[in-house]
Amino acid sequence: MIALEVALVQCHRVGVISSQSPWPATANLHLVTAELCMGDIVNLRMARKQAKKHAAENKAASSRLAHGRPKIDRAAEQSRREQARKSLDRHRIETGDGP
């Protein structure tokens, strides 16, 4: 279990003042744990890697949206084009003028 440091601080209208500061004793005293005073430790190398990974995922998603279509959509479009070509060929009148 992690032991938490506890500090006695004075809260002033402007901000939090430590108990060692020369401010007047009229400020309210509060008990504060170290969790409230400090942020999380961050490994910058890993944070940069995660940011780069998220940027690449976002770029890939936008590229898929702009350029890519699912295979079933491509197959359906190909089928519609083929049916339209066959329908046009059935209604074509042969005159015998060409080669």
C-alpha positions, 0 to 999 in steps of 0.5 A, spaced: 500 500 500 502 506 498 503 511 503 500 518 502 504 525 504 499 529 508 500 537 508 497 542 512 496 548 507 492 555 508 487 557 503 487 564 501 482 567 496 488 567 491 490 560 491 493 555 496 499 557 500 503 552 504 504 552 512 511 555 511 509 561 508 509 568 511 501 570 510 497 571 516 494 566 520 487 569 518 486 564 512 483 557 513 487 551 514 486 545 510 489 538 510 491 536 503 493 529 501 499 529 496 494 526 491 491 533 490 497 537 489 501 533 484 499 530 477 500 523 474 507 521 472 507 521 464 512 517 460 513 522 454 516 517 450 510 513 450 505 519 450 509 521 443 508 514 441 500 514 443 499 520 440 503 518 433 498 512 433 492 516 434 494 520 429 495 515 424 489 511 426 485 518 424 488 519 418 487 512 416 480 512 418 479 519 413 482 515 408 478 509 408 472 514 408 474 518 402 477 513 398 475 506 400 468 502 399 467 495 402 467 489 397 460 488 397 458 495 395 464 494 389 461 488 387 454 491 387 456 497 383 459 492 378 453 488 377 449 494 376 454 496 370 453 489 367 446 489 367 445 496 364 450 494 359 446 487 357 440 491 357 443 496 352 446 490 348 439 487 348 435 493 345 441 495 340 438 494 333 443 491 328 444 495 321 449 491 318 453 497 316 459 496 321 465 491 320 
